[in-house]
Amino acid sequence: MLHGKMAIRGTPNTQSLTMVSGNQPPVTATLSLSVVIRPPMASRYTGRVATIVFDFENNNGQPAPVSGFGIGSLIGDPGGEIFRFTKVSNSRYTCDVRFIKRTGNWTITVLANAATLIADPNVTGPSEDTSATIELGIVAPIVKIGVPTQRPITQRPIPLTFDWTYTDDTPVPMENFVQADAQTDVGTIGNFQQVSGDASKYTAELTIPPSNTSTKVTITVSAESAQVANSNPAVLGPLEDTSKTFEIAAPTAVAQVTGADEVCVLEKDIIANDVLNDVIPHLGDNAGGAFTCVLESIAISDYVYLVVQVRKFTQTVNDDGELVTPTNPENFLSNGQAGAVLVRVNTANCQFEVLKAYSDMTLAARSLTVNGNMLYFMEGSHYVYEDETEFSDPDYREKIGHLYKIEHPASTIQTVGRNWRSASTDDNPDTEETDYFYGIHGGTASPIIIADEVLHLITGFGNFDDIGQPRGEFPVNRIGNWNWIQHHNQINQRLSEVLTNGRTGFDVLKDIAILTNAIIGFKNDTFFMRPREPQKALNGGGSGISATQRSVTAAKLNWGEFPNEGWLFIDGELIKHTGADENGQFANLVRGAEDTTAAAHTGNFDITFVDHILALNADVLEMPIKSIVATNDLRQFYNRVRLRYGDGEAVLVEDATSITENGARLLEVDIPLDAHQRVWAEWLANAYLARFKEIKQILNLTLKPTFYMNVGDVVYLKIQERLHLNGNLCQVLEIRHAFRQPPTTSVKLVTL
C-alpha cells in the first residue's frame, strides 16, 4: 500500500563520463536513469479505472527524456487490464488500468532497462524491476427500483423489481435482503422473492387498496439493508435510503359506475355547443347532431381522452320558431358520413372539453397512444370506405395522414409529421404514381407503439377494387404497399418489403442495409447495422470557442446518441472528451490532444466524433500500426448513380464537377423498392453519390491484436512518417483477426 504522497522510484543505472579542461584534474560525471511511478491517490482506491504516471529522472532528479518505453515494458497483476498507453512528453508517460477485482492489492511493474536515455544511448534504466502497489477499496452497491413504464400505472397489482449493482451497472449478488427492507407510502408490498439463479435481482408486488385516492406512490429501500454475498468484512448497501416515486391511476367516477357517487354523462343533444357545430355547418341552419358511440379512449392522470362519433340529422321548426331535435330515424342523414369529435373529460369534476371537431368520420383522430404526459394520434382513414363515400370537406386529401401530439394538460394540438413516405417530404402531385394519392384508402392499419421514445407504426395504401388483380395494379392487400415507419424528432427510418423466402439471413440484412444506406457488420455472434456516414454534429453555441475553452455544446447530431468517450475533431484539432450531458454539452475537454494544436473555432463549425487513434510508432500504443499500405480507391469512385426499382423505373443523379475533372463513372444498382417509392429511391441515389463522387484512399493496416474496433468506427491517423496520411480521418470498412503467432488484426480503412 502507498502511504502519504509517496511514489515508487526505481534504482538508477549509471554511466561515468570523464571530462578534462585545460590544466584542471579530470572530472568524472555520472549519468543515471530511474523511473518514478505515481499512482492515482494515496488512500484506498474505489474507482474502476485509474491513470498511472511514469516519470523518468536522471541522477539529479531532473526529467530525463527517454526512448523505447512502451506498453510492453509494463507488467500488471491479474485483476487489472492495462490500456490506453500515452506519451505525454519524452520523460513522462501514462497508462490507464481497468480493475476487474474490487478489493485487495494490485501491483504494476516497470521492467528493468525498459527505456534508453536519449542524451546517451548507452544509459538504460531502471537498473532493476520497479513496482508500485495500489490498495483497492470496497465499493458499496446501489439498488435500482423498477416499475412499469406506463404513466400513470393502471396495472394491478403493480410489479416491482429491485436490481442490485455497482455504480458501473455490474450486477452484485446480495443476501439478507427481505420484504421488510422495502417500504411504501401507499398500499402494501407482498410476494417478495429473489429471482431464481440470480441473487442480484428481487421481485415483489404492490397492492393498491380500492379506497385509495392518491395518484403518487413512493417505494423506499432502507440504507444498509442488505449485504454483498460472501463479503467479509460485511459490505452493506445502499449507503443511504433509496426511493422511487411514480404516478398511478386512481379510481374515478367513470371507472366505477356501480355504486359511484357521480357518473359523468355526455349529453346527446349537441346543437347548442358552438364548438361541436364545426361538425355540421355544411348541412345548413337546420342541421344537428348527436353523440352515438365512443370509438377510442385513453387516460392520462384524471383525464380521459375520447374519440366520439357524431350522427348528423335535420331538425324541424315548431310553431314557436324553435329547432326541434328529431326522434324519428328518417331524419338522420344516410347519404353522408357521420362526423366525429376529439373530447377530453376531467373525471374529477365531469367537465368535458372538445379539442377538435371533424366533419367526416374518416378524417377523425385515431390510434390514441400515451407516453408519459404526451398523447399521440393520427388523423384519417378511421374506417375502410368505398369510393362512392361522400366527403363534406372538399379539401379532405390535405387533412389526412398527419401525426399529432398533445402535451397534457395543455390542449394545443402540435404536428409531428405525415404518416406515409411520399407525404413526409415536399408535396407530391395527386397521381397514381405516388402513395400520396392512395393515402385515403385505409392509409393507416395499426395502432401506434412507443418504444424508447420512438413511435412505430405500419402505414400504406392500396385500392380495394384491385384485390386479386395482376401485380402491376395496386391492391390494398399487397405487402409491398406497406411500410414500417419510425417517428422520433423527425421521420428517421422506414423499412419497405423485404422478401425472405428461399434466401439467407445475410441476404435479407444486406437488402435492408442497401435500402437504408447502412453499414452491416458481425461481432460477438451478432449482426449489426449502423448508418454509413460518421457521427457528426454542429456547434450548438453558434458563437464559436476560444483556443483555451474547455467546453463545447453539440447540436443536430446526425444519428444515434453522443458517445461516452473518445475525441472531437474540429478543423484539424483533436479534443479528448468523456461524454456529454443531456443538453449535448461536452465539459472538461482536453484541447490539442495527440500533438494537434488547440485553436479558436468560429461560427457553426462541424464536429466529427472520433473513436480511435492509430499510430505507426510507440507514442500511442492503444492501437499501434505494424504495417500500412495505401492505394487510391478507383473501384469505389462513381460520379453518376442509377438506381433501378419497381417495374422498370429508374433514378439517375450525377455530379457535373466530378465528371468534368475525372470523366464519367457510372454505378448501377437494383434496389427492392416498389414503383410508388420514387422519393425513397431519389434520397438513396443522392446518398450514394455523396459518398462515392470523390476519389478516396484505401488503407490496409496490420495492427497488434485489436478487439474493440467496429466496422463503421472513425479513426484518426497519427503518422508523422507519412505526411500525406498524418492527421487524416478514416472509417473502418473491414476487420479481420489472425490468431497465429504473433496474433494480429488486419483493418481496411477508407479516407473521409
BELBELWO-V911838 format. One record per residue. N is the residue number from 1. RES is the residue in one letter. SS is DSSP state (~ for helix, > for strand, _ for the rest). Layout:
n = <N;N>
res = <RES;RES>
ss = <SS;SS>
//
This chain:
n = <1;2;3;4;5;6;7;8;9;10;11;12;13;14;15;16;17;18;19;20;21;22;23;24;25;26;27;28;29;30;31;32;33;34;35;36;37;38;39;40;41;42;43;44;45;46;47;48;49;50;51;52;53;54;55;56;57;58;59;60;61;62;63;64;65;66;67;68;69;70;71;72;73;74;75;76;77;78;79;80;81;82;83;84;85;86;87;88;89;90;91;92;93;94;95;96;97;98;99;100;101;102;103;104;105;106;107;108;109;110;111;112;113;114;115;116;117;118;119;120;121;122;123;124;125;126;127;128;129;130;131;132;133;134;135;136;137;138;139;140;141;142;143;144;145;146;147;148;149;150;151;152;153;154;155;156;157;158;159;160;161;162;163;164;165;166;167;168;169;170;171;172;173;174;175;176;177;178;179;180;181;182;183;184;185;186;187;188;189;190;191;192;193;194;195;196;197;198;199;200;201;202;203;204;205;206;207;208;209;210;211;212;213;214;215;216;217;218;219;220;221;222;223;224;225;226;227;228;229;230;231;232;233;234;235;236;237;238;239;240;241;242;243;244;245;246;247;248;249;250;251;252;253;254;255;256;257;258;259;260;261;262;263;264;265;266;267;268;269;270;271;272;273;274;275;276;277;278;279;280;281;282;283;284;285;286;287;288;289;290;291;292;293;294;295;296;297;298;299;300;301;302;303;304;305;306;307;308;309;310;311;312;313;314;315;316;317;318;319;320;321;322;323;324;325;326;327;328;329;330;331;332;333;334;335;336;337;338;339;340;341;342;343;344;345;346;347;348;349;350;351;352;353;354;355;356;357;358;359;360;361;362;363;364;365;366;367;368;369;370;371;372;373;374;375;376;377;378;379;380;381;382;383;384;385;386;387;388;389;390;391;392;393;394;395;396;397;398;399;400;401;402;403;404;405;406;407;408;409;410;411;412;413;414;415;416;417;418;419;420;421;422;423;424;425;426;427;428;429;430;431;432;433;434;435;436;437;438;439;440;441;442;443;444;445;446;447;448;449;450;451;452;453;454;455;456;457;458;459;460;461;462;463;464;465;466;467;468;469;470;471;472;473;474;475;476;477;478;479;480;481;482;483;484;485;486;487;488;489;490;491;492;493;494;495;496;497;498;499;500;501;502;503;504;505;506;507;508;509;510;511;512;513;514;515;516;517;518;519;520;521;522;523;524;525;526;527;528;529;530;531;532;533;534;535;536;537;538;539;540;541;542;543;544;545;546;547;548;549;550;551;552;553;554;555;556;557;558;559;560;561;562;563;564;565;566;567;568;569;570;571;572;573;574;575;576;577;578;579;580;581;582;583;584;585;586;587;588;589;590;591;592;593;594;595;596;597;598;599;600;601;602;603;604;605;606;607;608;609;610;611;612;613;614;615;616;617;618;619;620;621;622;623;624;625;626;627;628;629;630;631;632;633;634;635;636;637;638;639;640;641;642;643;644;645;646;647;648;649;650;651;652;653;654;655;656;657;658;659;660;661;662;663;664;665;666;667;668;669;670;671;672;673;674;675;676;677;678;679;680;681;682;683;684;685;686;687;688;689;690;691;692;693;694;695;696;697;698;699;700;701;702;703;704;705;706;707;708;709;710;711;712;713;714;715;716;717;718;719;720;721;722;723;724;725;726;727;728;729;730;731;732;733;734;735;736;737;738;739;740;741;742;743;744;745;746;747;748;749;750;751;752>
res = <M;L;H;G;K;M;A;I;R;G;T;P;N;T;Q;S;L;T;M;V;S;G;N;Q;P;P;V;T;A;T;L;S;L;S;V;V;I;R;P;P;M;A;S;R;Y;T;G;R;V;A;T;I;V;F;D;F;E;N;N;N;G;Q;P;A;P;V;S;G;F;G;I;G;S;L;I;G;D;P;G;G;E;I;F;R;F;T;K;V;S;N;S;R;Y;T;C;D;V;R;F;I;K;R;T;G;N;W;T;I;T;V;L;A;N;A;A;T;L;I;A;D;P;N;V;T;G;P;S;E;D;T;S;A;T;I;E;L;G;I;V;A;P;I;V;K;I;G;V;P;T;Q;R;P;I;T;Q;R;P;I;P;L;T;F;D;W;T;Y;T;D;D;T;P;V;P;M;E;N;F;V;Q;A;D;A;Q;T;D;V;G;T;I;G;N;F;Q;Q;V;S;G;D;A;S;K;Y;T;A;E;L;T;I;P;P;S;N;T;S;T;K;V;T;I;T;V;S;A;E;S;A;Q;V;A;N;S;N;P;A;V;L;G;P;L;E;D;T;S;K;T;F;E;I;A;A;P;T;A;V;A;Q;V;T;G;A;D;E;V;C;V;L;E;K;D;I;I;A;N;D;V;L;N;D;V;I;P;H;L;G;D;N;A;G;G;A;F;T;C;V;L;E;S;I;A;I;S;D;Y;V;Y;L;V;V;Q;V;R;K;F;T;Q;T;V;N;D;D;G;E;L;V;T;P;T;N;P;E;N;F;L;S;N;G;Q;A;G;A;V;L;V;R;V;N;T;A;N;C;Q;F;E;V;L;K;A;Y;S;D;M;T;L;A;A;R;S;L;T;V;N;G;N;M;L;Y;F;M;E;G;S;H;Y;V;Y;E;D;E;T;E;F;S;D;P;D;Y;R;E;K;I;G;H;L;Y;K;I;E;H;P;A;S;T;I;Q;T;V;G;R;N;W;R;S;A;S;T;D;D;N;P;D;T;E;E;T;D;Y;F;Y;G;I;H;G;G;T;A;S;P;I;I;I;A;D;E;V;L;H;L;I;T;G;F;G;N;F;D;D;I;G;Q;P;R;G;E;F;P;V;N;R;I;G;N;W;N;W;I;Q;H;H;N;Q;I;N;Q;R;L;S;E;V;L;T;N;G;R;T;G;F;D;V;L;K;D;I;A;I;L;T;N;A;I;I;G;F;K;N;D;T;F;F;M;R;P;R;E;P;Q;K;A;L;N;G;G;G;S;G;I;S;A;T;Q;R;S;V;T;A;A;K;L;N;W;G;E;F;P;N;E;G;W;L;F;I;D;G;E;L;I;K;H;T;G;A;D;E;N;G;Q;F;A;N;L;V;R;G;A;E;D;T;T;A;A;A;H;T;G;N;F;D;I;T;F;V;D;H;I;L;A;L;N;A;D;V;L;E;M;P;I;K;S;I;V;A;T;N;D;L;R;Q;F;Y;N;R;V;R;L;R;Y;G;D;G;E;A;V;L;V;E;D;A;T;S;I;T;E;N;G;A;R;L;L;E;V;D;I;P;L;D;A;H;Q;R;V;W;A;E;W;L;A;N;A;Y;L;A;R;F;K;E;I;K;Q;I;L;N;L;T;L;K;P;T;F;Y;M;N;V;G;D;V;V;Y;L;K;I;Q;E;R;L;H;L;N;G;N;L;C;Q;V;L;E;I;R;H;A;F;R;Q;P;P;T;T;S;V;K;L;V;T;L>
ss = <_;_;_;_;_;_;_;>;>;_;_;_;>;>;>;>;>;>;>;_;_;_;_;_;_;_;>;>;>;>;>;>;>;>;>;>;>;>;_;_;_;_;_;_;>;_;_;_;>;>;>;>;>;>;>;>;>;_;_;_;_;_;>;_;_;>;>;_;_;_;~;~;~;>;>;>;_;_;_;>;>;>;>;>;>;>;>;_;_;_;_;>;>;>;>;>;>;>;>;_;_;_;_;>;>;>;>;>;>;>;_;_;_;_;>;>;>;_;_;_;_;_;_;>;>;_;_;_;_;>;>;>;>;>;>;>;_;_;_;_;_;>;>;>;>;>;_;_;_;_;_;_;>;_;_;_;_;>;>;>;>;>;>;>;>;_;_;_;_;_;>;_;_;>;>;_;_;_;~;~;~;>;>;>;_;_;_;>;>;>;>;>;>;>;_;_;_;_;_;_;>;>;>;>;>;>;>;_;_;_;_;_;_;_;_;>;>;>;>;>;>;_;_;_;_;>;>;>;_;_;_;_;_;_;_;>;>;_;_;_;_;>;>;>;>;>;>;>;_;_;_;_;_;_;_;_;_;_;_;_;_;_;_;_;_;_;_;_;>;_;_;_;_;_;_;~;~;~;~;_;~;~;~;_;_;_;>;>;>;>;>;>;>;>;>;>;>;>;>;>;_;_;>;>;>;>;>;>;>;>;>;>;>;>;_;>;>;_;_;_;_;_;>;>;_;_;_;_;~;~;~;>;_;_;_;_;_;_;>;>;>;>;>;>;>;>;_;_;_;_;>;>;>;>;>;>;>;>;_;_;~;~;~;_;>;>;>;>;>;>;>;_;_;>;>;>;>;>;>;_;_;_;_;_;_;_;_;_;_;_;_;_;_;_;_;~;~;~;~;_;_;>;>;>;>;>;>;_;_;_;_;_;>;>;>;>;>;>;_;_;_;~;~;~;_;_;_;_;_;_;_;_;_;_;_;_;~;~;~;~;_;_;_;>;_;_;_;_;>;>;>;_;_;>;>;>;>;>;>;>;_;_;>;~;~;~;_;_;_;_;_;_;_;_;>;_;_;_;~;~;~;>;>;>;>;>;>;_;_;_;>;>;>;>;>;_;_;_;_;_;_;_;_;_;~;~;~;~;~;~;~;~;~;~;~;_;_;>;>;>;>;>;>;_;_;>;>;>;>;>;>;_;_;_;_;>;>;>;>;_;_;_;_;_;>;_;_;_;_;_;_;>;>;>;>;_;_;_;_;_;_;_;_;_;_;>;>;>;>;>;_;_;>;>;>;>;>;_;_;>;_;_;_;_;>;>;_;_;_;>;_;_;_;_;_;_;_;_;_;_;>;_;_;_;_;>;>;>;>;>;_;>;>;>;>;_;_;_;_;>;_;_;_;>;>;>;>;>;>;>;>;>;>;_;_;_;_;_;_;>;>;>;>;>;>;_;_;_;>;>;>;>;>;>;_;~;~;~;~;~;~;~;_;_;_;>;>;>;>;>;_;_;_;_;_;_;_;~;~;~;~;~;~;~;~;~;~;~;~;~;~;~;_;_;_;>;>;>;>;>;>;>;>;>;_;_;_;_;_;_;_;_;_;>;>;>;>;>;_;_;_;_;_;_;_;_;_;_;>;>;>;>;>;>;>;>;>;>;_;_;_;_;_;>;>;>;>;>;>;>;>;_>
//
